[in-house]
Amino acid sequence: MSGSNLVPDLGKAPLPPRKPSWLRMKPQGGAAYNAMKTLLRQADLNTVCESANCPNRGECFASGTATFLLMGDVCTRHCTFCNIPGGRTAPLDPDEPRRVAGTVRHLGLKFAVLTSVNRDDLPDGGAAHFAATIAEIRAQNPGCGVEVLIPDFMGDAEALQVVLEAAPEVLNHNLETVPRLYPALRTSADYARSLQLLRRARDWADTQRGGMKTKTGIMLGVGEAPGEVVSLLEDAVAHGVQILTIGQYLQPSHRHHPVRRYVEPEEFAEYARIGRELGLEWVESGPMVRSSYHAREQSENLTP
């Protein structure tokens, strides 16, 4: 299993359900899309759009937006839903923050999204690298907003504090799925630990920087029950989450965690309604929604 995010042999697991006609990946290609890919290659940068095979990358690349994937393209964990490979990581590139900031400047972005692979091999989980990248973006791009989608740093409050003090506009950490399914999908993660991270971030923002928004995201179709999703929404609100994304899980390969069902658009709309009733300020919910989808719009519309 080393060097792979693949699940153990599923034996005679049932065939996945047929993909519905309304679930279609948006087309990729065109001059703007190809120009973005060329720019990223020239700057030697990774994006989660490509590494995680995001279905929206055609739309986002064509509009000049991307989610930068920091600290390499190999993860220290082996989440069975994720297309990013696990295995041996490389040393951090100290010049990466400068190159990311330069690409943000070249694209003329007013809002940048940063995420990373898990780097449990680093003492701080990569927190200082996040902070350095935020600082470099601000130095080269005055007025540019930043969202960070961070790992759990193994529950290290000091590492989280390093990122918080860099003052991103949005602090995102994904819960991904309901707690019952963590052993099958997030084998090195802990639901309570992730909730605690979100609570700490919200408490810090309330006392130190009230403008920072807290955010999380989940995927549906991995075996969750509707009641479990509602309970997760309640937990998110109770732990200070303000923005939530909900999307359909798409199996990267036949050896990853299987799709258990395709959730109808009406059900996504219902979860959005429930989330707003519970107190979430923004719910982005739909089959093709991913963590960073419409991130700029969320930040702009929720700025105090």
Secondary structure, DSSP 8 states (H G I E B T S, - for coil): -TT----S--TT--------TT-------SHHHHHHHHHHHHTT-EEHHHHTT-TTHHHHHHTT--EEEES-S-BSS--TT--S-BS------TTHHHHHHHHHHHHT-SEEEEEE---TTSTTTTHHHHHHHHHHHHHHSTT-EEEEE---GGG-HHHHHHHHHT--SEEE---BS-GGGHHHH-TT--HHHHHHHHHHHHHHHHHH-TT-EEEEEEEESSS--HHHHHHHHHHHHHTT--EEEEEE---SSTTS--------HHHHHHHHHHHHHHT-SEEEESTT--TTTTHHHHHHHH--
